[in-house]
Amino acid sequence: MHAHGRFLSRLCEDDEEAAHSLERAIALNAADNNTFAELGNILMRKREPGGALVMFRRAQEAQPLITWRANQEKANFSAVFLDTPMGGSTPVNYLAGRASYDRHFHCVIPDTPANLDLLRRKADVVFNMISNADDGGKRWLWPLTSWSGFAGRQSTIHV
C-alpha cells in the first residue's frame, strides 16, 4: 500500500487515490514514518496545512531523525540538517549526498518541541537548511539559531 500510494503521489496525477492508498497503509502499519510524511506532502499540495502538520508530527514521532550513514566505515563527524515543511528548504544533496560524515535530518514543525538532547547527541555541526526567508521561512531563522546555540554545536544558516 505504501509503495502504491508513494508512486501515485510522486506522479502527482491522482492525489485522492494516493491519499486513500496511504491511509490504508497507515492502518496496516502505523509505525512507518515515510507513509505519514508522504500523506503530509499530499495534504500540503491540496492546501490542507492543518492535516499536513498532523501527518508530519506523526512521522516525527515514529522517527525523530532520518539518518544517512557516512560513505566510509568510520564517519569523520556527524551533522544535523534542519528543514521544515512550512517554508522552502535548500536541497541537501550537494552538502549531504555522498559524504564522509553521518547525516541526520530533523524536520522543524510549528508548535512541536524539538528533542534538543537528541540533537545534541547526534550533531557535531548543525546546518539550518530552511530558506525562503521572505516566503514563510523567515519566522524559523531566529528560533533555529537559538536551537543550534543551545545545542552547543557549530551552526550554519544556509539560505
N, C-alpha and C positions, 0 to 999 in steps of 0.2 A: 504494500500500500504506500509506504513512504517513497519508494523509488518511483512509483507511478505518479504520485502527487508532485514530487520534485520535478520529474520530467515535464509534466503538464505546466507547472509553474514557470519553469525555465523557458518553455516555448512561448509563454505569455499569450496563449491563444484562448484558453478557457479557464479563467481563474475560479469560476464556480465549481467546475468539475475537479480542478486541482485541490481546492479547499475541502471539498467533500471527501476526496481520497485521503488527504492529510488528517482530517478529523477521524476517519476510520482507523488510520494508522495509530493515532494517539490513543484511541480506545483499546487497541491491541497491545500497545507498548508505550506507556506514559513516561518512560524513563529516557526516551530518545530526544535529546535536546535539538537535534537537527530538524526534526519534524515540527517542533514548536517554532523554531526560527523561520523555517520556510513558510509556515502558515502566517507568521507575523509579517513577512515580506509581502505576501499576497494582500493581507489586510491594509498594509501601508499603500500599496498600489491602488486599492479600492477606496482610499482616503477614509479609512476607519482607524485612526491612530489609537483610540482607546482600546479596541480589541487587539490591535497590534502590540501595544505595550504589555497587555496581559500575556500574550504568547511569548514575547521576548523575556519577560520576567520568569515565566515557567521554564524556558530554555536555560536561563542562567541558574535557576535553582537546581536543575538537573546536572549542569556542568558549568561552574563559575568561570573557569578558564578553558580556552581551547589551546592546546599545546602542539607546536611543531618542534620536534627534536632537531638538534644540530645535525648537519650532514657529515659528521665525523663522530668517532666513538666517545670522546670526551669534549664537551662543549667548552669554548673559551670563556663564555659568560652567559648570562641569561637576560632577556629583555621582556618587559610587559608593554604591549601596544594597546592603547586606549582608543576605542571608537564609540560611536553612538548610532542608533537607528534614526535619531531625530534631527540630524544635521548631516551635512556631507562629511565623508571620511576619505582621506587620501588613500588611494590604493597602496597596499603594503608590499607588493611583490618585489619592487626594486630594493627595499630595505630588508625584507624578510624572506625573499624567495629561497635561494639556495645559500644558506648561511652556516657559519661555523659556530653559531651560538643557538641556545634554546630560545624559542619564541613563544610567548604566552599572550593570548588575546583576551581582553576584558571589554565587555560592552557596558558603557555608561548609560543607564536607563533613568529617566526622570523619576524622582521620588522613590528611588530604590537605593538603599545604603550599600556602599561598597564594603567588601571584606578587606580592609586595609592590612590586616595581619597576613592574609593570604598573598596579597600583592607584595608586601614587604619580603615575604619568604621567597618569592619567585623572581624578583627583579634585582638585577644589578643596575639596570638602566630602565627608565620609563619613557616611552615615546607617546606623546599625545598626537594622535592622527586625525583628530576632529578638525575639519576645515569648514569652509563656507561661513566664516565669521559674520558676514553681512546677511546671511540667509538661513538663520536658525542655529548655527553653531556658536554664535557669539556668547551666549549665556553659559557655555561649557568651558570657555577658556580660563576664566578665573578659578572656578572650583577645582579644575583638574591641575592647575598649577599648585594649589594648596595640597591636593592629594599627593602629588609627586613629592613635594617638600616634606609632607608628613611622613611619607614612606621612607624618608632619609636616603633617597637614591638620586643619582644624577638624572635630570629630566630634560627632555627636549620637546618643545612645542613645534610641531611641523604643520604649517599652514600654507 
